Every structure is written in C-alpha cells, then in structure tokens.
Amino acid sequence: MYAAILLRSHVGVKKPIKDTLEMLRLYKINHCVFLEENEYNKGMLQKVKDFVAWGEVDKETLKIILEERGRLADNAKLKDLEDTPFESLDMFVESLLSGKVNFKDIPTLKPVFRLHPPRKGHKGIKKSFKNGGELGYHGDKINDLLLKMR
C-alpha cells in the first residue's frame, strides 16, 4: 500500500498535474492518502512527484496513523470499529495491507488524513529525496516521515 503526502501547493500548476492531484484527493498541504499498489496509482504518483512524497507504508505506521488521524464522518476518532465486520483496528489494518478490503468498507471513514507539519521540519521541499529533500519516491523511508507528521 502506498502513502502519498502533499508537500507543495498546487497554485499556478499546469492543469494535467492539478487534475491528477484532485484524482488522488490531495487538495491541501500535509494531507495524506493511502493507495493500493497498482500501475495506475504508480503512474499518477510519478506524474505529481514534484509535489508529493510517497512510498510503501508498513503495518505499524498505518496503525498509528489510523489511530491518531483517522476520522469518521461526524469527526469522531477511529478508536473502536462499531457497526463494522472488524473486531479490532489490527484486524482492519491486516485486511487493508493484504488487499482484502479497502477504506470504502467503512462508509463513514474519511479517506484523507490531515497530518501535522513534520517535527523538526522538512529537509527541503524543493529537492527530491535522492538529492537530500523530501519530494518524490521514498520507498520504505516514508514511514519515518509519516511518524514525524502524525
């Protein structure tokens, strides 16, 4: 499962890139979405690599983000999963990562997660991750950035 975080504003950006950000549901800075790993999502992320940080998320980080930043439709925290077929948050995270379910299986769960700015700041939002910044593909290092922004 991919995690994508919008780090730069889309003001003054070309329309195809802006449309791709909207398809990914990334409207505001420091918003995060989780996407399944397929060629379509990977292509969209490659297209907007100069505006987002993305990579593969692990189980522990996904659980922490869902606990702390997961919200239901009435802005209630996602502590217990009542009225769902899942007994616990661990079971839901396992099912998400295995691809058996997606976020739509809990209809009141908001698919966009609002994160804090990172503790101790960004390394830079004008350079790619390979060049010492924060933009682009992080691989499994995206978990470090997500934990700084939880």
C-alpha positions in Angstrom: 0.0 0.0 0.0 1.3 3.4 -1.0 1.1 6.5 1.2 1.2 9.9 -0.6 1.6 13.2 1.2 1.1 16.6 -0.5 4.0 18.8 0.4 3.8 21.7 -2.1 0.9 23.9 -3.1 -0.8 23.4 -6.5 -1.3 27.1 -7.1 0.0 28.0 -10.6 0.4 24.4 -11.6 -0.4 23.1 -15.1 -3.9 21.7 -15.4 -3.0 18.0 -16.0 -0.9 17.9 -12.8 -3.7 19.7 -10.9 -6.3 17.2 -12.2 -4.1 14.3 -11.1 -3.7 15.8 -7.6 -7.5 16.1 -7.4 -7.9 12.4 -8.6 -5.6 11.4 -5.7 -7.8 13.5 -3.3 -4.8 15.7 -2.4 -6.3 19.2 -2.1 -4.3 20.7 0.8 -0.8 20.7 2.1 0.1 18.0 4.6 -2.9 15.8 3.6 -2.2 12.1 3.2 -4.0 9.3 1.3 -3.3 5.6 1.2 -3.5 4.0 -2.2 -3.3 0.4 -3.4 -0.2 -0.7 -5.2 -1.1 -0.9 -8.9 0.2 0.6 -12.2 -2.5 3.3 -12.3 -1.7 4.8 -8.9 2.1 4.4 -9.5 1.7 6.3 -12.8 -0.3 9.1 -11.2 2.3 9.4 -8.4 5.1 9.6 -10.9 3.3 12.4 -12.6 3.0 14.5 -9.4 6.4 13.5 -8.0 7.5 17.2 -7.7 4.6 17.9 -5.3 4.2 14.8 -3.2 6.2 12.4 -1.1 5.2 8.8 -1.5 6.3 5.3 -0.7 5.3 1.9 0.8 3.8 2.1 4.2 4.2 -0.7 6.8 1.7 -2.2 9.3 2.9 -0.3 12.4 2.9 3.1 10.8 -0.5 2.6 9.1 -2.0 1.6 12.5 -0.6 4.6 14.2 -1.9 7.0 11.5 -5.4 5.4 11.7 -5.5 5.6 15.5 -4.3 9.2 15.7 -5.5 10.8 12.5 -8.4 8.5 11.3 -11.8 10.3 11.5 -15.3 9.2 10.9 -18.0 11.3 9.2 -19.0 13.1 12.5 -15.3 13.9 13.1 -15.1 11.2 15.8 -11.8 9.4 16.2 -11.4 5.9 14.9 -10.9 4.2 18.3 -13.3 1.3 18.1 -14.9 -0.1 15.0 -18.5 -0.5 15.9 -21.0 -1.3 13.2 -18.3 -2.9 11.1 -17.3 -6.5 10.4 -13.9 -5.9 12.0 -13.3 -6.8 15.6 -10.3 -4.6 16.1 -8.1 -2.0 14.4 -5.3 -4.6 14.0 -7.7 -6.8 12.0 -8.7 -3.9 9.8 -5.0 -2.9 9.1 -4.1 -6.5 8.3 -7.0 -6.7 5.8 -6.1 -3.4 4.3 -2.5 -4.4 3.7 -3.4 -7.8 2.3 -5.9 -6.2 -0.2 -9.0 -8.0 1.1 -10.7 -4.7 2.0 -10.4 -1.0 1.3 -11.4 2.2 3.0 -14.8 2.1 1.4 -15.8 -0.9 3.6 -16.2 1.5 6.5 -18.6 4.0 4.8 -18.2 6.8 7.4 -14.3 6.7 7.4 -12.8 9.7 5.7 -10.2 8.7 3.1 -8.0 11.7 3.6 -5.8 12.1 6.7 -4.8 15.6 7.9 -1.3 15.5 9.3 0.8 18.0 11.3 3.8 19.6 9.7 6.8 17.4 10.5 8.5 17.7 13.8 12.0 19.2 13.4 10.8 20.4 9.9 11.3 19.2 6.4 14.7 18.6 4.9 13.5 20.7 1.9 10.5 20.8 -0.4 12.3 21.9 -3.5 14.6 18.9 -3.9 13.9 15.3 -4.5 14.5 12.6 -1.8 17.6 11.4 -3.7 19.1 14.9 -3.6 18.5 15.5 0.1 15.0 16.8 0.0 11.5 15.4 0.7 9.8 15.2 -2.7 9.3 12.1 -4.7 9.7 8.4 -4.0 10.9 7.4 -0.5 10.4 3.7 -0.6 10.0 2.4 3.0 11.5 5.6 4.4 8.1 7.2 4.0 7.3 5.6 7.4 9.8 7.9 9.1 8.2 11.0 7.5 4.7 9.8 8.5 5.8 9.3 12.1 7.2 12.8 12.1 3.9 14.1 10.9 1.5 12.1 13.0 
